[in-house]
């Protein structure tokens, strides 16, 4: 199978990185040809609005890039747009390949990167595990997760789990990453205050950047490494670079991380909804004080990386998936050629986007299912320290599966109270319920309730919930297909909402 590997080139170093990645793939025995998808590289990627504008006037640089892509694709089986940018959908019918969209920048860049383009590809490999529902809401049926673990050049091939279990590491905690995003700066500053000897490097830190060699040296000598995302993940290189270096990862997006590595056995996870870093600080202190356990978990993380996420395995998995998709496309026929939206629709969407308003998605079963999954995944990030959970309602089964990523939790699930959960099934720390569940029953089961709904308004539901609970805090999903929540108040107009309730007023009623 011949794979045309399309990549960006925002700097000379980036071009070298992607070319080296393709060269390593060839060394593993895969036929991979790189092509830089940036006119006159090095240069930044082009957002879709600008790409579309330039293509419509047939910008000479884009015409050359399109022609180079078409020529390079001759004889190839697969075109993988690894970074998801700088390919106009109008070019795809000229490529007689399986066209695979790739992206590692969701959800922060979705509106200007993946949303306008991805659906016109035959399939998608999504780097952010939390964004699978988002792609499926666009009507894409061939969507899979690809780990962002292309880090072989940073791995020490001599490192073994046995070495991790026995060696001394002089650096307690490390974090490589930017400190410029306001919410992230606040969280990182809390960590820096709690652990004054921790090492920080990247944009926004006085220590600034270090060389790749120095980064590898520091990781090789670190006990614990933090992993924070800008919103929801896991998606970044740290997710795999830390375990691959024998560093105990303490990562956010707890349950999603638990789908990649085993929580408490291969990594440690926490949730930071609302800005709290207490769980992260507690976990860091716990493992620094228990070095044998820290070594065990870090060694297990390295074992898991080497077994499931090492680069040769990734290429093997991707190639196998490409083969299955090629057969599916042949059987079903290629997707229809891209058609540009009407001028009026483009103007309307552009004007609304400038003031922060999005036109709603057309309703479909795919959208409904994606929103239900995202809402349940988001609810799992609000569980906190609850370990005995009752999940009630049709879609709560999705929540039960997500919450089970933490092995310390036990969840009892029923689709409705027709088969009642009773206090005798408990005791429960928490009830998670969806629409159609009688709140009186919830208040008798546990001192806390998470009520997830995609119907109604917070104001109306707030009054109802306060008839049963003294404390009601609201959270919303800014994008109903992305499991990322923000605190809101009862006047919110978001469609996907979660009420975190406590202090029941009618327990035992």
N, C-alpha and C positions, 0 to 999 in steps of 0.2 A: 504494500500500500504506500503510495506516494502522497505525502502531506505537504502542502504549501502553507508555510507558517508565517502569517502576517503579523507584524509588530510595529510599535511606535519607535520614535527616536528623538526624545526631547533633549538629549545631550549625546555627546560622543560616547560617554560611559554607558548610557542606556543602549545604544546601538551595539556596543561591544558585548554587553550583558546578554542581549537576545541572540546575537550570533553565536556566542559561546554556548547558550542553552541549546540551540539547534545542533551545534557541533557535537555536544555531549550526547544528544539523542542519536545522532548517526553512529557515535561510538558504541551505543547500546544495541545497535543493529536495526534502527528505524530509519526509513528514508524520509528525511525532513529537509526541506529547502526553505531558508528564510527569505522574506521580502520586506523591506522597510516601507511602511504605508504613510510616510510623511514626505510631502514634496520639499525638496531642497533641505533635507535633514542635515544637522540637527535643528529641530523646531518643535514647538508645542503642538499638541493635538488640536484639531479644529472642531469646535462644537457644531452640532448638527445644523443649527439655523444658518451659521456661516457657510458650512459645507454645502447646504442646499442652495443658498444664494449664489455661491461661486460656481456650482455645477450648472445651474440654470443659464448662466451667462457664458458657460463653457470656458471657464478659466483655463488658460493653456497648461498651467502646472497640474491641475486636476485631470485634464484630458491625457497628459503624458502618464500620470500615475495610473489612470484607468487602463490605458493601453498596455503599460508594463505588467499590470496585474493580470489582464486577459492573456497576454503572451506567456507569463510565468505559469499560469494555470493549465496550459495545454499539456496534456498527458498526466496531470495530477488527478488523484482520486478525491482528495479532500482539500478544501480551503478553510483554514482555521484562522479567523480574525481574532488573535489572542487577546488584544487590548480593546476590541470592540469599537474602534474609532476610524474615521477617515475613509470609510467605504460607503458610497451612496447606494441606496437600495436599487437605483436604476441600473447599476452595473451588474447586479447578480444574475440576470437572465443571460448575460454573455459568458458566464462561467459554467462550464459543463462539469462541475464538481459537486460533491456534497458540501454545502456552504454552512459552516458552523460559526455561530457568534460566540465570542468569549468576553467576559467582563469581570474585573476585580474591583470595580469602583462603585458598585451599588451599595446603599441607596443614595449616597451623597451626590452622585453625578447622574442619577437615573434620568432626570427630566431632559438633560441636554446631551446624553450619551446613548443609553440603551433603549429607552422607551420609544424614540422615533424610528429605530432601525431594526432592533432584534427580531421582531415578528416576521420580517421579510426573509430571514434566513431559514434554511431547512431545519436547523436544530440549534440548541444553545448549551454551552458548558458554562455554568454560573459559578463564580468563585465564592460568593457569599451564600452560605447555606441558608441563612434566614430569608433570602430573597427568592427562593424557589416559588412560593405562592404568587409573588409579583409577576414573574414571567408567565406562569400558568394563567394568570388573570388576563393576559394579552392574547389568549387563545393558542399559545404554543403548547403542543403536545409532546414534543421531543425535547425535554429539558432534563439535564442531570447536573449534579454538583461535581466540580473538579477542585481538589485541594490545591491551595496556593502554596505548594511545597517544592517549587523548583529552586532548590537551594543547595544543590550538590557542591557548587564551588565554595560554599562556606562550611562544608562539613569536614570534620576530621575523620578520615577513614580508619584511623587506628583506635578511635574511641570505642570502648565496649561497655555494656552494662556492668560487667564485673569491675572495671576501672571506676565507674561512677559510684559503685557501692563502697569502694575502699579508699579513694583518694581524698586528700584534703583540698578544700577550696577556700582561699582567703577572702574573697569578696562576698559580702552577705547578700546584697540585693542590687539589681541593675535594671535600668529601663532605657532603651534606645527608641526615641520617637519625639515628634514635635510637641511643643508646649505653647502653641499659638492660638488654637481654638479656645474660646473663652471657657466653655464648660469643661474642657479637658484640662485647661490650666488650673482650674479650681480643684479638680480631683487630684492632679499630680502634686499640687502644692501641699495638699493635706498629707500625701504620702511622704513628701520630702520633709515635712515638719515632724512626722512620726518616726522617720528613719533617717536621721541626719547624716549617717555614713553611707547611704545608698548612692550609687553612681548614676547620673543622668547625662545623656548626650543627645543632641539633635537641635533642630531649629527652636529658638526661644530659650535655650539654656545657656548660661554663661560659659559652660565648658564647650559648647558648640559641637561640631562634627568631629569624629575621629575617622581614621582610615579603616578600610575593610580589614586590614591585618590586625589593627588594634581592637576592632570590634570582636573579631574572632578570638583574640587573646583574652579579652575580658569575659566573654561568654564561657570560655573554657575554664575560667577560674571562679565563676559565680555560682553561688548556692541557689538563689531564688531569682526569678525574673518576672516582672509584672507585664501583663498584656492588656492594654486598654484600647478600645475602638472609638472612633468618632461618634458612632451611634450604635449600630447593631451588627453582629457578626455571628460566628468567626469568619474572617476573610483575609487577615493580613499575614505577612511572612513570619511574624513573631510566633504565630500559633504553632508553627512547625520548627522554626529555627531554635527556639528555646529547648524543647525536648531533644532535638537532634544534637545539641551541644551538651546534653547531660544536665541542663538547668531545670529545676523544678518550676514549672509554669503556674502562676496564679493569674487566671484570666477571667475577664468579664463575660457577659452573655452566658451565664452558667449552664443552662440546660442545653443550649445549642453546642457549647463546648463539649458537653457530655455526650453528644452524638458523634464527636470526632475522637475524643479520648475518654477513658473511664475516669469519672470524677472520684477523687480520693485514692485511686490506684495508680493513675498515670499522670494526672494533673490535678490542680485544685481550682475550683470555680467560685465566683461570687456574682451578685447582681448589685448594680449601683443606681437603681431607679431613684430619681429624686435627688441625686447627688451624694448620697451617703456612701462613704468608703469604709465604714466600720467593719464590715465583713472581711474586706480585703486586708485591712490592718490586723484584724484578729487572726486571720489565716497566716499572714506573714510571720507574726510573732510566734504562732503555734509551731510552724515548721523550723524556724530558726532555733527554737528551744528544744527541738526533738530531732537531732541530726540524723540518727539512724533511720527514722521514718522518712525524713526528707530525702536521704540517699535512696531508700527503697522506691519511693514514688518517682524520683527523677530517673532512676535506672529503668523502671517499667515504662516510662515515657519514651526513653531512647529505644527500648525494645519495640514498642508499638510503631514508632516512626520508621525504624529499619524494616519492620515486617510489612507495613501497609502503605507508607507514604514516601519511600525512597524514590528518586527520580526514575530509575528503570521501570519500577512498578507502575508509576503514573503513566508513562508512555505506553506501557502494555495495556493498561486499563482503558486509556483514551482510544487507542487503536482498535481494541475490541469493540468499544462503543460505536466508533465510526463505522465499523463493518456492519453492525446491527442496524444503524440508521440508513446506511446505503441500501440495504435490502428493503427497509421499510419505505424509503422514498421511491424505489423502483416499483414496489408493489402498489403504492397509492398514487403515484404521479407527483410531479413537482408542484410546489405551491404556485399560485397565480402570480404573474408579473406585477411588480409594484405599480400602484397608481397613486399619483400625487393627490393630496386633498385639494378641494376647491379653493380658489383664491379667497373667497369670503370666509371659509373655515380657517384658513391659515391666518388671516388678519385677525379674526376673533380670538383665536388661541394665543396669538402673539401679544395682543393687547391685554388679555386677561393675565397672561403669565407675567407681564411687566408689573402688575399690581398684586401679584401673589395669589391669583385665583386660578384654579384648574377646572377645566370642563369635566363633568363626571364621566366615568367609564360607561359604555353601553352595558346594560345589564345582561348577564348571561349566566348559565350554570357554572362556567369556569370562574367568573368573577365572584359569584356567591360562595363557591367552595374555597377560593383563595382567601376571601375575607374571613370566613369561619376559621380556617387554619391559622391565619395570622393573629386573629383575636385570641384564640386559645394559647398559642405560643406566647403571646404577650402577657396573658394572665399568669403563666408560669414564672415570669420574671418578678412577680409581685408576691410570691408565696412566702418569702422570708424564711423564718426558722420553723415553720410548720412542718411536721414530719408525719402526721396522721391526717389524711385528707379525704373528704367525701366529695366526689364529683358527680353532679346531677344535671341531666339535660342531654339532648341528642348529640350536640357537637362537643360536649364535655369529654367524650372519649378521646378526642384529639389532645385535649389538655392532659388527660391522665397519662397518655403515652409520653408527652413532653416532660411532665413532672417526674416521670420514672427515670429520667436520665440521672437524677440524684439517687444513689442506692440507699440513702438513709430514709427516704420517704416511702410510705405505704399509702396507696390510693385505692379507695373503694369506689367503683363507678357503676351507676345505673343510668339508663337512658331517660327515665322519668320516675316520679314517685309512685307510679302504679305498682312498682315493686319497691316498697318503701325501704329506705335506710332508716334505722332507728338508733337511738342512743346506745342500745345494747350492742350494735355493730362497732361502736367506738371504744374508748373515747376519741373524739376528733379535735384537732387543733383548728381546722379550717374547713369551710364548705366552699366549693366552687360551683356556681350555678349559672345557667343560661336562661333565655326567655322561656316562659311557660311554667316555671317552677314556683311553688307556693312558698313565699318568704316566711310564713309562720313555721313551716317545717324546718327551714334552714336555721332559724333562730333557736330551735330546740337542740340542734346537733352540735354546735361548736361556738366558741366565743368570737370567731371571725368569719366573714363572708367576702368572697370575691364574686361580684355579679357582673357578668360580661354580656353586653348587648350590642347589636347592630341596628336596633330599632328604637324609635322614640327619642326624646331629648333628655338631657341631664336634669333640667329643671323639674320636669314632671316626675321622673324617676326618683329624684332626690327627696321630694316630699313623701313618696311612698316608702322609701327605704328608711327615712327618719322616723317612721311609725314603728319600726322594729329595732333600730340601732341608734345609739346616742352619737356615734362618730361615723361620718361618711366622707371619705376622700375620693376625689375623682381623677381618673387618668384617661387619656385619649390617644388614639393612633392617628397621627397626622396624615399618614397614608394608610387606608384601611387594609391594604394588602402587604404591609411591611410591619412585622411584630416589634415595633419600637414605640414606647409610650412616653408621654410627657404629662406632668401634673397640670390639671386644669381646675376650674371651678364650676359650679352648677349652672352657670350661664353659657357654657360652651355649646357650640353648634356642630362639633364633630359628630360623625355618624357612628363610628366604632368607639365604644366607651366601656370602661371598667370601673366599677365602684368598689372601693376597699372599705368594708364596714367592720365596726367593732363595738363592743359593749352592748350586747343584746338587751332590749327592754322587756322582752316577753319570753325569756327562757323558761321552758317547762310549761308554757301556756297551752 
